[in-house]
Amino acid sequence: MRPALCITILFLGSLAATGNDHVVQAKLDQFPPEASAIYISGELTFIDHIKREAILRPDRRDSQQKKILDLPLKFKLLPYASVYFHGELAELRDIPIGTHVHGYFYLGEEGAYEVKVPSFPRSPHQSDLSPYSLAIRLEDDFSYYRSRGKGWRIDSFDRDEGKMEATLVSLTNGETEDSIGKRYTNDDDPCLKGTQIFEFDPSTRVWKGNSIASLDNVKPGQVIQFSLTWATLFGPGHCTDLWLDEASCKLAAEHQKHLHERYLQSRGVPAFVESVEHNGDGSGIVTAVLFDTVAPSILELFRPDTSGQLIVVNSQLRSYDQGNDFKGIRYLSLENSDGPPPGSSGVKVRFRCSELIEGVRPNRVVKLTAPGWPRIQVPREERLWPSDVR
């Protein structure tokens, strides 16, 4: 059998095995349709925060053959992908190695998602989920369950055995629908449900109120959030952190919110260029759609009749030499649209640019700064000019 035919058969077989024929091939220059992704969870084993790439060890599934358990899934974040950590927007750099995450993934670029023929029979080198190599949303356990109105009620806590039995419960009266997940996939997320047994030990951090606590503060009946690692290898997972009350959860979220705001202030808010109206003298009017990677508090800073900066970036959101090649812009209007596709905030920004440089074209990615944000040169490894040192 010819190698190309072998690759095709393996690729089609991997898609059939997952049973997600509705999943589309994502594009780097446009938003995907709703409910066209696949849910995948696992542990982050490698992160390249500059190139927005990572490797996931997917959670084990009953349908998997033993020989493909725990094989790596290498993936990239789409330009409009959102990351959540401790309940707030984040960057890939904020998430520690070993963190268990939940994600929604699409098929990769054409020609980049074939499953390679193994060098030896019965010894594959990558996960059967490898075709799904583009992520649109990642979130840690804290963010995933809390954003869906869920928490874990401690039923028993055995210090000697290092075991905690907990049941997934609603934080509000009655069941809450997963409106977040339904935006990305029609399938039910196969996340943890019901009663589970988790591991902990003296390395587990405990948070209560506005301070760090000890395992002595953990009691049955508490409804908590946690962060997991070592998931599905020897059970549901090992708890790296426990948040025992609402105050500690809010404090963790507040810190992450400020961390992400600081990141955006130095690098700008990403957006797709939708249209460009040329004036004939090198200037023009640009309409851009902001990505769904920005908190409402940041979006409120963009107002008509104010000034900002335009930064040209690539699909990895890396600028060329933003300290020198940024362009001043004047915001003209903002418009909100209902029911935006995944990845889009639905906010259209129209602005005047005195000099339309290369990269300001429809479907290209740019970054915009809000009024009053400083002009900052990013570290050398993040820049593409004069050469890519990564």
SULGIRA-V822927 format. One record per residue. N is the residue number from 1. RES is the residue in one small letter. OMEGA is omega in radians with two decimals (999 if undefined). Layout:
N RES OMEGA
N RES OMEGA
This chain:
1 m -3.11
2 r -3.11
3 p -3.12
4 a 3.14
5 l 3.10
6 c -3.12
7 i -3.13
8 t -3.13
9 i 3.13
10 l -3.14
11 f 3.13
12 l 3.12
13 g 3.14
14 s 3.10
15 l -3.14
16 a -3.11
17 a -3.12
18 t 3.11
19 g -3.13
20 n -3.11
21 d -3.10
22 h -3.06
23 v -3.08
24 v 3.03
25 q -3.09
26 a 3.09
27 k 3.13
28 l -3.04
29 d 3.08
30 q 3.14
31 f 3.13
32 p 3.04
33 p 3.12
34 e 3.03
35 a -3.11
36 s -3.13
37 a 3.08
38 i 3.09
39 y 3.05
40 i 3.07
41 s -3.14
42 g -3.08
43 e 3.10
44 l -3.12
45 t 3.11
46 f 3.11
47 i 2.94
48 d -3.02
49 h 3.12
50 i -3.13
51 k -3.14
52 r 3.10
53 e 3.14
54 a 3.06
55 i -3.13
56 l 2.91
57 r -3.03
58 p 3.05
59 d 3.13
60 r 3.13
61 r -3.12
62 d -3.09
63 s -3.09
64 q 2.96
65 q -3.06
66 k -3.05
67 k 3.14
68 i 3.08
69 l 2.98
70 d 3.10
71 l -2.98
72 p 3.00
73 l 3.09
74 k -3.09
75 f 3.07
76 k 2.99
77 l 3.01
78 l -3.12
79 p -3.09
80 y 3.14
81 a 3.09
82 s 3.12
83 v 3.13
84 y 3.11
85 f -3.10
86 h 3.03
87 g -3.13
88 e 3.09
89 l -3.05
90 a 2.99
91 e -3.13
92 l -3.13
93 r -3.09
94 d -3.01
95 i -3.13
96 p 3.01
97 i 3.14
98 g 3.14
99 t 3.05
100 h -3.08
101 v 3.03
102 h -3.10
103 g 3.05
104 y -2.95
105 f 3.07
106 y 3.00
107 l -3.13
108 g -3.13
109 e 3.11
110 e 3.12
111 g -3.07
112 a -3.04
113 y 3.04
114 e 3.06
115 v -3.05
116 k 3.09
117 v -3.14
118 p 3.10
119 s 3.13
120 f 3.10
121 p 3.07
122 r 3.13
123 s 3.10
124 p -3.07
125 h 3.14
126 q -3.07
127 s 3.03
128 d 3.08
129 l -3.06
130 s 3.07
131 p -3.11
132 y -2.94
133 s 3.11
134 l -3.08
135 a 3.09
136 i 3.13
137 r 3.03
138 l 3.08
139 e 3.10
140 d -3.09
141 d 3.11
142 f -3.09
143 s -3.04
144 y -3.06
145 y -3.09
146 r -3.13
147 s 3.12
148 r 3.07
149 g -3.09
150 k 3.03
151 g -3.11
152 w 3.10
153 r 3.13
154 i 3.10
155 d 3.08
156 s -3.08
157 f -3.03
158 d -3.12
159 r -3.09
160 d -3.11
161 e -3.07
162 g -3.09
163 k 3.07
164 m 3.06
165 e -3.09
166 a -3.12
167 t 3.10
168 l -3.11
169 v 3.09
170 s 3.10
171 l 3.10
172 t 3.11
173 n 3.13
174 g -3.13
175 e 3.09
176 t 3.14
177 e 3.13
178 d -3.13
179 s 3.12
180 i -3.12
181 g -3.11
182 k 3.10
183 r -3.06
184 y -3.10
185 t 3.07
186 n -3.13
187 d 3.02
188 d 3.10
189 d 3.12
190 p 3.14
191 c 3.13
192 l 3.12
193 k 3.08
194 g -3.12
195 t -3.11
196 q 3.07
197 i -3.11
198 f 3.12
199 e 3.01
200 f 3.07
201 d -3.10
202 p 3.11
203 s -3.13
204 t 3.11
205 r -3.13
206 v -3.11
207 w 3.13
208 k -3.09
209 g -3.13
210 n -3.11
211 s 3.06
212 i -3.09
213 a 3.13
214 s 3.11
215 l 3.10
216 d -3.12
217 n -3.11
218 v -3.09
219 k 3.02
220 p -3.12
221 g 3.10
222 q 3.04
223 v -2.94
224 i 2.87
225 q 3.14
226 f 2.97
227 s -3.05
228 l 2.92
229 t 3.09
230 w -3.03
231 a 3.07
232 t 3.08
233 l 3.13
234 f -3.11
235 g -3.10
236 p 3.09
237 g 3.11
238 h -3.11
239 c 3.03
240 t -3.12
241 d 3.03
242 l 3.04
243 w -2.93
244 l -3.08
245 d -3.10
246 e -3.11
247 a -3.14
248 s 3.10
249 c -3.13
250 k 3.14
251 l 3.11
252 a 3.14
253 a -3.12
254 e 3.12
255 h -3.14
256 q 3.11
257 k -3.14
258 h 3.12
259 l -3.13
260 h 3.08
261 e 3.12
262 r 3.12
263 y -3.11
264 l -3.11
265 q -3.14
266 s -3.05
267 r 3.08
268 g -3.12
269 v -3.08
270 p -3.12
271 a 2.98
272 f 2.97
273 v -3.14
274 e -3.14
275 s 3.12
276 v 3.08
277 e -3.10
278 h 3.13
279 n 3.11
280 g 3.13
281 d -3.12
282 g 3.10
283 s 3.13
284 g 3.09
285 i -3.07
286 v 3.00
287 t -3.11
288 a 3.13
289 v -3.12
290 l 3.13
291 f 3.11
292 d -3.10
293 t -3.02
294 v 3.13
295 a 3.11
296 p -3.13
297 s 3.09
298 i 3.14
299 l -3.12
300 e -3.12
301 l 3.14
302 f -3.07
303 r 3.07
304 p 3.10
305 d 3.01
306 t -3.08
307 s 3.10
308 g -3.14
309 q 3.07
310 l 3.13
311 i 3.10
312 v -3.14
313 v 3.07
314 n -3.08
315 s 3.03
316 q -3.12
317 l 3.11
318 r 3.13
319 s -3.13
320 y 3.10
321 d -2.92
322 q 3.11
323 g -3.09
324 n -3.03
325 d 3.05
326 f 3.11
327 k 3.08
328 g -3.12
329 i 3.10
330 r -3.12
331 y -3.10
332 l -3.10
333 s 3.05
334 l -3.11
335 e 3.10
336 n 3.10
337 s 3.14
338 d 3.05
339 g 3.13
340 p 3.11
341 p 3.08
342 p -3.13
343 g -3.11
344 s 3.06
345 s -3.06
346 g -3.12
347 v 3.07
348 k -3.14
349 v 3.10
350 r -3.08
351 f 3.10
352 r 3.11
353 c -3.06
354 s 3.13
355 e -3.13
356 l -3.12
357 i 3.12
358 e -3.10
359 g 3.09
360 v -3.11
361 r 3.10
362 p 3.13
363 n 3.03
364 r -3.10
365 v 3.02
366 v 3.01
367 k -3.13
368 l 3.08
369 t 3.12
370 a 3.12
371 p 3.08
372 g 3.11
373 w -3.06
374 p 3.01
375 r -3.01
376 i 3.01
377 q -3.11
378 v 3.13
379 p -3.04
380 r -3.07
381 e 3.12
382 e -3.05
383 r 3.11
384 l -3.12
385 w 0.02
386 p 3.06
387 s -3.13
388 d -3.10
389 v 3.09
390 r 999
